[in-house]
Amino acid sequence: MTTFAPAPARNTTKAILRSQIRMELLLTARRGEAVVLAMGVPLLVLLGAGLTHVTNVPGGDRLAYVVPGVLALTVMSTAFTGQAITTGYERSYGVLKRLGASPLSRPGLLFAKTAAVLALIVLQLVVLAAVGVAVGWHPHVTQILPALGVTVLATTAYSGLALLLASVLKPETTTGLATLIYVLMLAAGGIMFAAPGGVSEFLPLAAHAEALRATLSHDQPVPLGSWASLSVWAAVCVVAAAKKFRWE
């Protein structure tokens, strides 16, 4: 006769992260209107600036300039603006406090949120790229891997910055500041018109947009300046978020 001997133990880190990523994706799916809204502004920019001459863009191919910029804008909209606002209210409502009592670690939560938002971003970019192709954009598919690599780096930077703001500010303040940063980035990030001199090497949105234009529109490698800028942003934002993140 065997004797039942309970052996409670902490689950593996891999299983914990997998469960949290699945939960983050589920919660995102329930906020379908937020996902649609995050694509709404980029889609309007794509159609407005790409198919009309409301703005002046460098070069003779408007879509080659505008579509990669819109893809970069979508990454920022979802990974930074949307995530900062959502996480800020999760902390305010006590959701993060409850997670803090679970086996999930602080770096684990940051990783899970970044991974989940990256999965959503890939889906959004596929849809917007398809719209771009439908209206006449001709991307170089052989450059998808470097474009994806720089997009992962940009997503990491935005996610770190979003979680940093959501950790140290009240949700109302986070919402206002995240929206302000979004508007300023849209205006100065070189999406609908050329970015001011030197900006493309500093602002993450401009650096990401330039990287996508080089790879997808012009079949060239990612500029070293874009790699450097996004790497610095990712490193600084992730480290700051890991140190300053608060459960409540």
C-alpha positions as a Markdown table, in Angstrom:
| # | Residue | x | y | z |
|---|---|---|---|---|
| 1 | Met | 0.0 | 0.0 | 0.0 |
| 2 | Thr | 1.5 | 3.4 | -1.0 |
| 3 | Thr | 1.3 | 6.4 | 1.2 |
| 4 | Phe | 0.5 | 9.8 | -0.2 |
| 5 | Ala | 3.3 | 12.2 | 0.6 |
| 6 | Pro | 2.6 | 15.8 | -0.5 |
| 7 | Ala | 5.6 | 17.7 | -1.6 |
| 8 | Pro | 4.7 | 21.3 | -2.2 |
| 9 | Ala | 7.3 | 23.2 | -4.1 |
| 10 | Arg | 7.7 | 26.3 | -6.2 |
| 11 | Asn | 7.0 | 25.8 | -9.9 |
| 12 | Thr | 9.8 | 26.2 | -12.4 |
| 13 | Thr | 10.6 | 29.7 | -13.6 |
| 14 | Lys | 9.8 | 28.6 | -17.2 |
| 15 | Ala | 6.4 | 27.4 | -16.2 |
| 16 | Ile | 5.7 | 30.6 | -14.2 |
| 17 | Leu | 6.7 | 32.9 | -17.1 |
| 18 | Arg | 4.7 | 30.8 | -19.6 |
| 19 | Ser | 1.6 | 31.1 | -17.4 |
| 20 | Gln | 2.1 | 34.9 | -16.9 |
| 21 | Ile | 2.6 | 35.5 | -20.6 |
| 22 | Arg | -0.5 | 33.6 | -21.4 |
| 23 | Met | -2.4 | 35.6 | -18.8 |
| 24 | Glu | -1.1 | 38.9 | -20.3 |
| 25 | Leu | -2.2 | 37.9 | -23.8 |
| 26 | Leu | -5.7 | 36.9 | -22.4 |
| 27 | Leu | -6.1 | 40.2 | -20.7 |
| 28 | Thr | -5.0 | 42.1 | -23.9 |
| 29 | Ala | -7.5 | 40.1 | -25.9 |
| 30 | Arg | -10.2 | 41.3 | -23.6 |
| 31 | Arg | -9.2 | 44.9 | -24.3 |
| 32 | Gly | -9.9 | 44.6 | -28.0 |
| 33 | Glu | -10.9 | 48.2 | -28.3 |
| 34 | Ala | -7.5 | 49.3 | -27.0 |
| 35 | Val | -5.8 | 47.1 | -29.6 |
| 36 | Val | -7.9 | 48.5 | -32.4 |
| 37 | Leu | -7.3 | 52.1 | -31.2 |
| 38 | Ala | -3.5 | 51.4 | -31.0 |
| 39 | Met | -3.7 | 50.7 | -34.8 |
| 40 | Gly | -6.1 | 53.4 | -35.6 |
| 41 | Val | -3.7 | 56.4 | -35.5 |
| 42 | Pro | -0.9 | 54.6 | -37.4 |
| 43 | Leu | -3.4 | 53.4 | -40.1 |
| 44 | Leu | -4.7 | 56.9 | -40.6 |
| 45 | Val | -1.2 | 58.2 | -40.9 |
| 46 | Leu | -0.3 | 55.5 | -43.4 |
| 47 | Leu | -3.3 | 56.3 | -45.6 |
| 48 | Gly | -3.2 | 60.0 | -45.1 |
| 49 | Ala | 0.5 | 60.7 | -45.5 |
| 50 | Gly | 1.2 | 57.8 | -47.8 |
| 51 | Leu | -1.4 | 58.3 | -50.4 |
| 52 | Thr | -1.8 | 62.1 | -50.3 |
| 53 | His | 0.7 | 65.0 | -50.4 |
| 54 | Val | -0.4 | 66.6 | -47.1 |
| 55 | Thr | 3.2 | 66.5 | -45.9 |
| 56 | Asn | 6.6 | 66.7 | -47.7 |
| 57 | Val | 8.7 | 63.5 | -47.3 |
| 58 | Pro | 12.2 | 62.9 | -48.5 |
| 59 | Gly | 12.7 | 61.0 | -51.8 |
| 60 | Gly | 10.3 | 60.3 | -54.5 |
| 61 | Asp | 8.6 | 57.2 | -53.1 |
| 62 | Arg | 6.2 | 58.3 | -50.4 |
| 63 | Leu | 5.2 | 54.8 | -49.3 |
| 64 | Ala | 8.8 | 53.7 | -49.0 |
| 65 | Tyr | 9.2 | 56.5 | -46.4 |
| 66 | Val | 5.8 | 56.5 | -44.7 |
| 67 | Val | 5.0 | 52.8 | -44.2 |
| 68 | Pro | 8.2 | 51.8 | -42.2 |
| 69 | Gly | 7.6 | 54.9 | -40.1 |
| 70 | Val | 4.0 | 53.8 | -39.4 |
| 71 | Leu | 5.2 | 50.4 | -38.4 |
| 72 | Ala | 7.6 | 52.0 | -35.9 |
| 73 | Leu | 4.9 | 54.2 | -34.7 |
| 74 | Thr | 2.7 | 51.2 | -34.0 |
| 75 | Val | 5.4 | 49.5 | -32.0 |
| 76 | Met | 5.7 | 52.6 | -29.8 |
| 77 | Ser | 1.9 | 53.0 | -29.5 |
| 78 | Thr | 1.5 | 49.4 | -28.2 |
| 79 | Ala | 4.7 | 48.8 | -26.3 |
| 80 | Phe | 4.9 | 52.2 | -24.6 |
| 81 | Thr | 1.7 | 54.3 | -24.6 |
| 82 | Gly | -0.8 | 51.4 | -24.2 |
| 83 | Gln | 1.3 | 49.4 | -21.8 |
| 84 | Ala | 2.2 | 52.4 | -19.6 |
| 85 | Ile | -1.4 | 53.3 | -19.1 |
| 86 | Thr | -2.6 | 49.8 | -18.6 |
| 87 | Thr | 0.1 | 48.9 | -16.1 |
| 88 | Gly | -0.4 | 52.2 | -14.2 |
| 89 | Tyr | -4.0 | 51.3 | -13.5 |
| 90 | Glu | -3.2 | 47.7 | -12.7 |
| 91 | Arg | -0.9 | 49.0 | -9.9 |
| 92 | Ser | -3.6 | 51.4 | -8.8 |
| 93 | Tyr | -6.3 | 48.7 | -8.6 |
| 94 | Gly | -4.0 | 46.3 | -6.7 |
| 95 | Val | -3.5 | 43.8 | -9.5 |
| 96 | Leu | 0.3 | 44.1 | -9.3 |
| 97 | Lys | 0.2 | 43.8 | -5.5 |
| 98 | Arg | -1.5 | 40.4 | -5.8 |
| 99 | Leu | 1.0 | 39.3 | -8.3 |
| 100 | Gly | 3.8 | 40.4 | -5.9 |
| 101 | Ala | 2.5 | 37.7 | -3.5 |
| 102 | Ser | 2.9 | 35.0 | -6.1 |
| 103 | Pro | 6.1 | 33.2 | -7.1 |
| 104 | Leu | 6.5 | 35.6 | -10.0 |
| 105 | Ser | 9.6 | 37.8 | -9.6 |
| 106 | Arg | 9.8 | 41.4 | -10.6 |
| 107 | Pro | 12.1 | 40.7 | -13.6 |
| 108 | Gly | 9.8 | 37.9 | -14.5 |
| 109 | Leu | 6.8 | 40.2 | -14.7 |
| 110 | Leu | 8.8 | 42.7 | -16.8 |
| 111 | Phe | 9.8 | 39.8 | -19.1 |
| 112 | Ala | 6.3 | 38.5 | -19.4 |
| 113 | Lys | 4.8 | 41.8 | -20.2 |
| 114 | Thr | 7.4 | 42.5 | -22.8 |
| 115 | Ala | 7.0 | 39.1 | -24.4 |
| 116 | Ala | 3.2 | 39.4 | -24.5 |
| 117 | Val | 3.3 | 42.9 | -26.0 |
| 118 | Leu | 5.8 | 41.7 | -28.6 |
| 119 | Ala | 3.5 | 38.9 | -29.7 |
| 120 | Leu | 0.7 | 41.5 | -30.2 |
| 121 | Ile | 3.0 | 43.8 | -32.1 |
| 122 | Val | 4.0 | 41.2 | -34.6 |
| 123 | Leu | 0.3 | 40.6 | -35.4 |
| 124 | Gln | -0.3 | 44.4 | -35.7 |
| 125 | Leu | 2.7 | 44.8 | -38.0 |
| 126 | Val | 1.6 | 42.0 | -40.3 |
| 127 | Val | -1.8 | 43.6 | -40.7 |
| 128 | Leu | -0.4 | 47.1 | -41.3 |
| 129 | Ala | 2.3 | 45.8 | -43.7 |
| 130 | Ala | -0.4 | 44.0 | -45.6 |
| 131 | Val | -2.3 | 47.3 | -45.9 |
| 132 | Gly | 0.9 | 49.0 | -47.1 |
| 133 | Val | 1.5 | 46.4 | -49.8 |
| 134 | Ala | -2.1 | 46.6 | -50.9 |
| 135 | Val | -1.7 | 50.4 | -51.6 |
| 136 | Gly | 1.6 | 50.0 | -53.4 |
| 137 | Trp | 4.5 | 49.6 | -50.9 |
| 138 | His | 7.2 | 47.1 | -52.1 |
| 139 | Pro | 9.1 | 45.8 | -49.1 |
| 140 | His | 12.3 | 43.7 | -49.4 |
| 141 | Val | 11.3 | 40.4 | -47.7 |
| 142 | Thr | 14.9 | 39.3 | -47.5 |
| 143 | Gln | 15.5 | 41.9 | -44.8 |
| 144 | Ile | 12.7 | 40.7 | -42.5 |
| 145 | Leu | 15.1 | 39.2 | -39.9 |
| 146 | Pro | 17.2 | 42.4 | -39.3 |
| 147 | Ala | 14.0 | 44.4 | -39.3 |
| 148 | Leu | 12.6 | 42.0 | -36.7 |
| 149 | Gly | 15.7 | 42.2 | -34.6 |
| 150 | Val | 15.7 | 46.0 | -34.4 |
| 151 | Thr | 11.9 | 45.8 | -33.6 |
| 152 | Val | 12.5 | 43.5 | -30.7 |
| 153 | Leu | 15.1 | 46.0 | -29.4 |
| 154 | Ala | 12.7 | 48.9 | -29.8 |
| 155 | Thr | 9.9 | 47.0 | -28.1 |
| 156 | Thr | 12.2 | 46.2 | -25.2 |
| 157 | Ala | 13.2 | 49.9 | -24.8 |
| 158 | Tyr | 9.5 | 51.1 | -25.0 |
| 159 | Ser | 8.3 | 48.4 | -22.6 |
| 160 | Gly | 11.0 | 49.3 | -20.0 |
| 161 | Leu | 10.2 | 52.9 | -20.2 |
| 162 | Ala | 6.4 | 52.2 | -20.0 |
| 163 | Leu | 6.9 | 50.0 | -16.9 |
| 164 | Leu | 9.2 | 52.6 | -15.3 |
| 165 | Leu | 6.6 | 55.4 | -15.6 |
| 166 | Ala | 3.8 | 53.2 | -14.4 |
| 167 | Ser | 5.8 | 52.3 | -11.3 |
| 168 | Val | 6.7 | 55.7 | -10.1 |
| 169 | Leu | 3.8 | 57.9 | -11.1 |
| 170 | Lys | 0.1 | 57.9 | -10.4 |
| 171 | Pro | -2.1 | 56.3 | -13.2 |
| 172 | Glu | -3.6 | 59.7 | -14.1 |
| 173 | Thr | -0.1 | 61.2 | -14.4 |
| 174 | Thr | 1.2 | 58.2 | -16.3 |
| 175 | Thr | -1.7 | 58.5 | -18.8 |
| 176 | Gly | -1.1 | 62.2 | -19.4 |
| 177 | Leu | 2.7 | 61.9 | -19.7 |
| 178 | Ala | 2.6 | 58.8 | -21.9 |
| 179 | Thr | 0.2 | 60.5 | -24.2 |
| 180 | Leu | 2.3 | 63.7 | -24.3 |
| 181 | Ile | 5.4 | 61.7 | -25.2 |
| 182 | Tyr | 3.5 | 59.9 | -27.9 |
| 183 | Val | 2.4 | 63.1 | -29.5 |
| 184 | Leu | 5.9 | 64.7 | -29.3 |
| 185 | Met | 7.5 | 61.5 | -30.8 |
| 186 | Leu | 4.9 | 61.5 | -33.6 |
| 187 | Ala | 5.7 | 65.2 | -34.3 |
| 188 | Ala | 9.5 | 64.9 | -34.1 |
| 189 | Gly | 10.2 | 61.2 | -34.9 |
| 190 | Gly | 10.3 | 61.5 | -38.7 |
| 191 | Ile | 7.1 | 59.6 | -39.4 |
| 192 | Met | 5.1 | 61.9 | -41.7 |
| 193 | Phe | 8.1 | 64.2 | -42.6 |
| 194 | Ala | 11.8 | 64.3 | -42.1 |
| 195 | Ala | 13.0 | 64.4 | -38.6 |
| 196 | Pro | 15.1 | 67.4 | -37.5 |
| 197 | Gly | 18.9 | 67.0 | -37.9 |
| 198 | Gly | 20.4 | 64.7 | -35.2 |
| 199 | Val | 17.1 | 63.6 | -33.9 |
| 200 | Ser | 17.1 | 60.2 | -35.8 |
| 201 | Glu | 20.2 | 59.3 | -33.7 |
| 202 | Phe | 18.6 | 60.1 | -30.4 |
| 203 | Leu | 14.8 | 59.5 | -30.4 |
| 204 | Pro | 14.0 | 55.7 | -30.3 |
| 205 | Leu | 11.0 | 56.2 | -32.7 |
| 206 | Ala | 13.2 | 58.0 | -35.3 |
| 207 | Ala | 16.0 | 55.5 | -35.0 |
| 208 | His | 13.6 | 52.6 | -35.4 |
| 209 | Ala | 11.8 | 54.2 | -38.4 |
| 210 | Glu | 15.2 | 54.8 | -40.1 |
| 211 | Ala | 16.2 | 51.2 | -39.5 |
| 212 | Leu | 13.0 | 49.9 | -41.0 |
| 213 | Arg | 13.3 | 52.2 | -44.0 |
| 214 | Ala | 16.9 | 51.0 | -44.6 |
| 215 | Thr | 16.0 | 47.3 | -44.4 |
| 216 | Leu | 12.5 | 47.0 | -45.8 |
| 217 | Ser | 12.3 | 49.8 | -48.3 |
| 218 | His | 15.9 | 50.1 | -49.5 |
| 219 | Asp | 17.3 | 46.6 | -49.0 |
| 220 | Gln | 20.2 | 47.9 | -46.9 |
| 221 | Pro | 21.6 | 46.9 | -43.5 |
| 222 | Val | 20.4 | 48.5 | -40.3 |
| 223 | Pro | 22.4 | 51.7 | -39.7 |
| 224 | Leu | 24.9 | 51.5 | -36.9 |
| 225 | Gly | 23.4 | 54.6 | -35.4 |
| 226 | Ser | 20.0 | 53.0 | -35.0 |
| 227 | Trp | 21.5 | 49.9 | -33.4 |
| 228 | Ala | 23.5 | 52.0 | -31.0 |
| 229 | Ser | 20.6 | 54.4 | -30.1 |
| 230 | Leu | 18.1 | 51.6 | -29.5 |
| 231 | Ser | 20.6 | 49.5 | -27.6 |
| 232 | Val | 21.3 | 52.4 | -25.2 |
| 233 | Trp | 17.5 | 53.1 | -24.8 |
| 234 | Ala | 16.8 | 49.4 | -24.1 |
| 235 | Ala | 19.6 | 49.0 | -21.6 |
| 236 | Val | 18.8 | 52.2 | -19.7 |
| 237 | Cys | 15.1 | 51.7 | -19.6 |
| 238 | Val | 15.1 | 48.0 | -18.6 |
| 239 | Val | 17.7 | 48.5 | -15.9 |
| 240 | Ala | 15.8 | 51.5 | -14.5 |
| 241 | Ala | 12.4 | 49.7 | -14.6 |
| 242 | Ala | 13.9 | 46.6 | -12.9 |
| 243 | Lys | 15.3 | 48.8 | -10.1 |
| 244 | Lys | 12.3 | 51.2 | -9.6 |
| 245 | Phe | 9.4 | 48.9 | -10.3 |
| 246 | Arg | 6.9 | 48.7 | -7.5 |
| 247 | Trp | 4.1 | 46.2 | -6.9 |
| 248 | Glu | 2.0 | 48.9 | -5.2 |
